[in-house]
């Protein structure tokens, strides 16, 4: 049976067995709804587990437990941040928000939904490496701006933004700042006691935790309204039964991420980039070379389609992702590659390798050599690739 190497950890990660072990009792034993100290014992046990998980995750951010709201994942967290703040402030301060052009869909589509409701949205451009210009941001903020949402690191190209500097601009201008930290939580150090961020989206699915659980950091006194009706859970900010096993698993997953692991991922990331950029002609880097998350390597191969590379790698036992239009339900190429100034060829030829805990250097070397072979093979039959004219003897 062919072995399979998974290198799409930016989309989802394999659950760590130690996380599953921590979660199991809350499926089979302490499975009750979380209740206060005036409830029954099973409910109290569930409530205590939820509180411990919340405190652990908040501490990882330098926050207090009451500033951490559990959600179903980064999509809900970012929807809650943008729409909740819009409900709280839109009619009071103004109806203008700012997001970057390369945000992930939870932020981008939430902004577009607000736009359809009469809000004004500025889509801030980035440079060729995916970095937001601070002067452009400051100029874009006006008297009606109530929120800026700029991701900590990009989901496709891995570029890390200077959210401390962005936060200082927002503080200076008196507007709230939300950041999507889905791809940096536990991978890049951040302390909200030092960084002026008001809201932050995080998720378990990118750090070998369970799917369907995430969180939103909400700084104390941040104006935010409940946008989903129902019960009074999560400080009356989110309706619905708490996902106790998920919360416990999320906290355990975060605890298991170490600096040593992140250094190992960085080494494998650089190994992929260095070799592909140096050994495969007509290959370009997408994103910032050094200011990028440890687990992300993204390049574009000229003259070939990303979906062809992806399918050929899959046949050979490797899972990677592409920003090509054929792999998008919208049938459009990557808005991120277009956002950094790339054309259709660059977007369609992009491949993202995202690493995780269970990947090895041997697997990295195998995917590098296999990718080189696949690209060379596809270029030989590509009508876009330059080919040497046949010699007179060949004619």
C-alpha positions as CSV (number, residue, x, y, z in Angstrom):
1,X,0.0,0.0,0.0
2,X,1.3,3.4,-1.0
3,X,2.3,5.7,1.9
4,X,0.7,9.1,2.0
5,X,2.3,12.3,3.1
6,X,0.0,15.1,4.2
7,X,1.4,18.6,3.6
8,X,-1.8,20.6,3.8
9,X,-1.7,21.4,7.5
10,X,-2.8,25.0,6.8
11,X,-6.2,23.6,6.0
12,X,-6.5,21.1,8.8
13,X,-4.2,19.0,11.0
14,X,-4.3,15.4,12.2
15,X,-5.6,15.2,15.7
16,X,-2.9,14.4,18.2
17,X,-3.7,11.2,20.1
18,X,-2.9,13.0,23.4
19,X,-5.6,15.6,22.5
20,X,-8.1,12.8,21.9
21,X,-7.2,11.2,25.2
22,X,-7.9,14.5,27.0
23,X,-11.3,14.9,25.3
24,X,-12.6,11.3,25.6
25,X,-13.9,11.6,29.2
26,X,-16.1,14.5,28.2
27,X,-17.8,12.4,25.6
28,X,-18.4,9.3,27.7
29,X,-18.3,10.4,31.4
30,X,-18.6,14.1,32.2
31,X,-20.9,14.7,29.2
32,X,-23.5,17.0,30.9
33,X,-24.2,20.6,30.0
34,X,-22.0,23.0,31.9
35,X,-23.8,24.3,35.0
36,X,-22.9,26.5,37.9
37,X,-22.0,25.4,41.4
38,X,-25.7,25.3,42.1
39,X,-26.3,22.5,39.6
40,X,-25.7,18.8,39.7
41,X,-22.3,17.2,40.0
42,X,-21.9,16.1,36.3
43,X,-22.7,19.7,35.2
44,X,-20.3,21.1,37.7
45,X,-17.6,18.9,36.4
46,X,-18.2,20.0,32.9
47,X,-18.2,23.7,33.9
48,X,-14.9,23.2,35.7
49,X,-13.4,21.6,32.7
50,X,-14.6,24.5,30.5
51,X,-13.2,27.1,33.0
52,X,-9.8,25.4,33.1
53,X,-9.6,25.2,29.3
54,X,-10.6,28.8,29.0
55,X,-8.0,30.0,31.5
56,X,-5.3,28.0,29.8
57,X,-6.0,29.4,26.4
58,X,-6.4,32.9,27.6
59,X,-3.0,32.7,29.4
60,X,-1.4,31.6,26.2
61,X,-2.5,35.0,24.8
62,X,-1.6,37.0,28.0
63,X,-5.3,37.6,28.5
64,X,-7.7,37.0,31.4
65,X,-10.2,34.1,31.2
66,X,-13.2,36.4,30.9
67,X,-11.7,37.9,27.8
68,X,-11.7,34.5,25.9
69,X,-15.0,33.5,24.2
70,X,-15.3,29.9,22.9
71,X,-16.7,29.6,19.3
72,X,-17.1,26.9,16.7
73,X,-13.9,28.0,15.0
74,X,-12.2,30.9,13.2
75,X,-15.1,31.5,10.9
76,X,-17.5,32.2,13.7
77,X,-14.9,34.2,15.6
78,X,-14.3,36.6,12.8
79,X,-18.0,36.9,12.0
80,X,-18.6,37.6,15.6
81,X,-15.9,40.2,15.7
82,X,-16.9,42.2,12.6
83,X,-20.6,41.9,12.9
84,X,-20.8,42.1,16.6
85,X,-18.8,45.4,16.7
86,X,-20.7,46.7,13.7
87,X,-24.0,46.1,15.6
88,X,-22.5,47.8,18.7
89,X,-20.9,50.8,17.0
90,X,-22.1,51.2,13.5
91,X,-24.9,53.6,14.2
92,X,-23.0,55.5,16.9
93,X,-19.6,56.2,15.4
94,X,-20.0,55.6,11.7
95,X,-20.3,52.8,9.2
96,X,-16.7,52.4,7.9
97,X,-14.4,49.4,8.4
98,X,-11.0,48.6,6.9
99,X,-9.7,45.2,5.9
100,X,-6.8,44.1,3.8
101,X,-7.3,42.8,0.3
102,X,-5.8,39.4,1.2
103,X,-7.8,38.5,4.3
104,X,-9.1,35.0,4.6
105,X,-12.8,34.5,3.7
106,X,-14.3,34.7,7.2
107,X,-13.1,38.4,7.4
108,X,-13.4,39.2,3.7
109,X,-16.9,37.8,3.3
110,X,-18.1,39.3,6.6
111,X,-16.9,42.7,5.4
112,X,-18.8,42.1,2.1
113,X,-21.9,41.2,4.0
114,X,-21.7,44.4,6.0
115,X,-21.2,46.3,2.8
116,X,-24.4,44.9,1.4
117,X,-26.1,46.2,4.6
118,X,-24.9,49.8,3.9
119,X,-21.5,49.8,5.6
120,X,-18.6,51.3,3.8
121,X,-15.6,49.0,3.4
122,X,-12.0,50.0,2.4
123,X,-10.0,47.1,1.1
124,X,-6.4,48.0,1.9
125,X,-3.8,47.0,-0.7
126,X,-0.6,45.1,0.3
127,X,2.9,45.1,-1.3
128,X,4.5,42.4,-3.3
129,X,5.3,40.4,-0.2
130,X,1.8,40.7,1.3
131,X,2.6,43.4,3.8
132,X,0.2,46.2,4.7
133,X,1.5,49.8,4.3
134,X,1.1,51.6,7.7
135,X,0.9,55.0,6.1
136,X,-1.8,53.9,3.7
137,X,-3.7,52.4,6.7
138,X,-3.5,55.6,8.7
139,X,-4.7,57.7,5.7
140,X,-7.6,55.3,5.1
141,X,-9.0,55.8,8.7
142,X,-11.5,58.6,8.8
143,X,-14.1,60.0,11.3
144,X,-16.5,57.2,10.5
145,X,-14.1,54.3,10.9
146,X,-14.9,52.1,13.9
147,X,-12.9,48.9,13.1
148,X,-9.8,47.7,11.3
149,X,-9.4,44.0,10.7
150,X,-6.0,42.8,9.4
151,X,-4.8,39.3,9.8
152,X,-1.7,38.3,11.8
153,X,-0.5,36.0,9.1
154,X,-1.9,35.2,5.7
155,X,-3.5,31.8,5.2
156,X,-1.9,31.2,1.7
157,X,1.5,32.9,1.6
158,X,2.3,32.9,5.3
159,X,3.4,36.5,5.5
160,X,3.3,37.9,9.1
161,X,2.0,41.4,9.6
162,X,3.4,43.8,12.2
163,X,0.2,43.8,14.3
164,X,1.8,45.7,17.1
165,X,2.5,48.6,14.7
166,X,-1.0,48.3,13.2
167,X,-2.5,48.3,16.6
168,X,-0.6,51.5,17.5
169,X,-2.0,53.2,14.4
170,X,-5.5,52.1,15.4
171,X,-5.0,53.4,19.0
172,X,-3.7,56.7,17.7
173,X,-6.8,57.1,15.5
174,X,-9.3,55.8,18.2
175,X,-10.6,52.8,16.3
176,X,-10.9,49.1,17.3
177,X,-8.5,46.5,15.9
178,X,-9.3,42.9,15.1
179,X,-6.8,40.3,13.8
180,X,-7.3,36.8,12.5
181,X,-4.5,34.8,14.2
182,X,-5.7,31.4,13.0
183,X,-2.3,30.6,11.5
184,X,-0.1,32.2,14.1
185,X,-1.7,31.1,17.4
186,X,1.0,29.1,19.3
187,X,3.3,29.4,16.3
188,X,4.2,33.0,16.7
189,X,4.5,34.6,20.1
190,X,1.9,37.2,21.0
191,X,1.0,38.8,24.2
192,X,-2.1,41.0,24.2
193,X,-0.9,42.9,27.3
194,X,1.8,44.3,25.0
195,X,0.1,44.3,21.6
196,X,-2.7,46.8,21.2
197,X,-5.3,44.4,19.7
198,X,-8.9,44.5,20.8
199,X,-10.2,41.3,19.2
200,X,-8.4,38.2,18.0
201,X,-9.7,35.0,16.2
202,X,-8.0,31.7,17.0
203,X,-8.8,28.1,16.1
204,X,-7.8,24.5,17.2
205,X,-7.9,22.9,13.7
206,X,-4.5,24.2,12.7
207,X,-2.6,23.0,15.8
208,X,-3.5,19.3,15.9
209,X,-6.6,20.0,17.9
210,X,-10.3,19.1,17.1
211,X,-12.3,20.7,14.3
212,X,-15.3,22.8,15.3
213,X,-13.8,24.7,18.2
214,X,-12.1,28.1,18.3
215,X,-12.1,31.3,20.3
216,X,-12.3,35.0,20.1
217,X,-10.3,37.2,22.4
218,X,-12.3,40.3,23.3
219,X,-10.4,42.9,25.3
220,X,-12.3,44.2,28.4
221,X,-14.7,47.1,27.6
222,X,-14.6,46.4,23.9
223,X,-18.1,47.3,22.5
224,X,-19.5,44.2,20.9
225,X,-23.1,43.0,20.5
226,X,-24.4,39.5,20.5
227,X,-25.2,38.6,16.9
228,X,-26.5,35.0,17.2
229,X,-29.7,34.6,19.3
230,X,-30.4,31.8,21.8
231,X,-29.1,31.1,25.2
232,X,-26.8,33.1,27.5
233,X,-23.6,31.1,27.1
234,X,-20.1,32.6,26.8
235,X,-20.7,35.7,28.8
236,X,-24.0,36.2,26.9
237,X,-22.0,36.7,23.7
238,X,-22.6,33.4,22.0
239,X,-25.8,31.3,22.1
240,X,-25.6,27.5,22.1
241,X,-24.4,24.6,24.2
242,X,-20.7,24.8,25.0
243,X,-18.5,22.2,23.2
244,X,-16.8,20.9,26.4
245,X,-14.8,18.1,24.7
246,X,-13.7,20.6,22.0
247,X,-12.7,23.2,24.6
248,X,-10.6,20.7,26.5
249,X,-9.0,19.4,23.3
250,X,-8.2,23.0,22.2
251,X,-6.4,23.8,25.4
252,X,-4.5,20.5,25.3
253,X,-3.5,21.1,21.7
254,X,-2.2,24.5,22.5
255,X,-0.2,23.2,25.5
256,X,1.5,20.6,23.3
257,X,3.0,23.2,20.9
258,X,6.6,24.0,21.8
259,X,9.3,26.4,20.7
260,X,11.3,23.4,19.6
261,X,8.5,22.2,17.4
262,X,8.2,25.6,15.8
263,X,11.9,25.7,15.1
264,X,11.8,22.3,13.5
265,X,8.9,23.4,11.3
266,X,10.9,26.5,10.3
267,X,13.8,24.3,9.3
268,X,11.7,22.1,7.1
269,X,10.0,25.2,5.6
270,X,13.3,26.7,4.7
271,X,14.5,23.4,3.3
272,X,11.5,23.4,0.9
273,X,11.9,27.0,-0.2
274,X,15.7,26.9,-0.6
275,X,15.7,23.8,-2.7
276,X,12.7,24.5,-4.9
277,X,13.8,28.1,-5.6
278,X,17.4,27.1,-6.3
279,X,16.9,23.8,-8.1
280,X,13.7,24.4,-10.2
281,X,14.1,27.1,-12.8
282,X,11.4,29.7,-13.2
283,X,10.1,29.3,-9.7
284,X,9.1,32.3,-7.6
285,X,8.4,32.8,-3.9
286,X,5.0,33.9,-2.7
287,X,5.1,35.9,0.5
288,X,7.8,37.3,2.7
289,X,11.0,35.3,2.8
290,X,11.7,35.6,6.5
291,X,8.7,37.2,8.1
292,X,6.4,34.2,7.6
293,X,4.9,31.5,9.8
294,X,7.1,28.5,10.5
295,X,4.8,26.0,8.8
296,X,4.2,27.7,5.4
297,X,6.1,27.5,2.1
298,X,4.4,28.8,-1.0
299,X,5.8,29.1,-4.5
300,X,4.6,29.5,-8.1
301,X,6.0,27.4,-10.9
302,X,5.8,29.2,-14.3
303,X,4.4,27.5,-17.4
304,X,2.3,24.9,-15.5
305,X,-1.0,24.7,-13.7
306,X,-1.2,24.3,-10.0
307,X,-4.1,21.8,-10.2
308,X,-2.0,19.6,-12.5
309,X,0.9,19.6,-10.0
310,X,-1.5,18.9,-7.2
311,X,-3.1,15.9,-8.9
312,X,0.2,14.4,-10.0
313,X,1.6,14.8,-6.4
314,X,-1.6,13.2,-5.1
315,X,-1.1,10.2,-7.4
316,X,2.4,9.9,-6.0
317,X,1.2,10.1,-2.4
318,X,1.5,13.8,-1.4
319,X,-1.2,16.2,-0.4
320,X,-0.6,19.9,-1.1
321,X,-2.9,22.8,-2.0
322,X,-3.1,25.3,-4.8
323,X,-4.5,28.7,-5.5
324,X,-5.5,27.7,-8.9
325,X,-9.0,28.5,-10.2
326,X,-9.9,24.9,-10.9
327,X,-9.6,24.2,-7.2
328,X,-11.9,27.0,-6.2
329,X,-15.7,26.8,-6.1
330,X,-15.8,30.4,-7.4
331,X,-13.7,29.4,-10.4
332,X,-11.4,32.4,-9.7
333,X,-7.7,32.3,-9.0
334,X,-6.3,33.1,-5.6
335,X,-7.3,36.6,-4.5
336,X,-4.1,36.6,-2.3
337,X,-1.7,36.1,-5.3
338,X,-3.6,38.7,-7.2
339,X,-3.4,40.9,-4.1
340,X,0.4,40.8,-4.1
341,X,0.5,41.8,-7.7
342,X,0.6,38.4,-9.3
343,X,-1.0,37.6,-12.7
344,X,-3.2,34.6,-13.6
345,X,-0.2,32.5,-14.5
346,X,1.4,33.0,-11.1
347,X,-1.9,32.4,-9.3
348,X,-2.7,29.3,-11.3
349,X,0.9,27.9,-10.8
350,X,1.0,28.4,-7.0
351,X,1.5,25.5,-4.6
352,X,1.3,25.7,-0.9
353,X,3.1,23.3,1.3
354,X,2.1,23.5,5.0
355,X,3.9,21.5,7.6
356,X,2.7,19.9,10.8
357,X,3.9,18.0,13.9
358,X,3.9,14.6,12.1
359,X,6.0,15.6,9.1
360,X,9.6,14.5,8.8
361,X,12.7,15.8,7.0
362,X,12.7,12.6,4.9
363,X,9.1,13.4,3.8
364,X,10.2,17.0,2.9
365,X,13.1,15.7,0.8
366,X,10.8,13.3,-1.0
367,X,8.2,15.9,-1.8
368,X,10.9,18.3,-3.0
369,X,12.4,15.7,-5.4
370,X,8.9,14.5,-6.6
371,X,7.7,18.1,-7.1
372,X,10.8,18.8,-9.2
373,X,10.1,15.8,-11.3
374,X,6.4,16.6,-11.8
375,X,7.1,20.2,-12.8
376,X,9.7,19.1,-15.3
377,X,7.4,16.5,-16.7
378,X,4.5,19.0,-17.1
379,X,6.7,21.7,-18.6
380,X,7.8,19.3,-21.3
381,X,4.2,19.0,-22.6
382,X,3.1,22.6,-21.7
383,X,2.4,24.9,-24.6
384,X,3.3,27.8,-22.4
385,X,6.9,26.6,-21.6
386,X,9.8,27.7,-23.8
387,X,11.1,24.8,-25.8
388,X,14.3,24.5,-27.8
389,X,13.8,24.5,-31.5
390,X,14.4,21.0,-33.1
391,X,17.8,20.6,-34.7
392,X,18.2,20.1,-38.4
393,X,19.0,16.4,-37.7
394,X,15.8,16.0,-35.7
395,X,13.8,17.5,-38.6
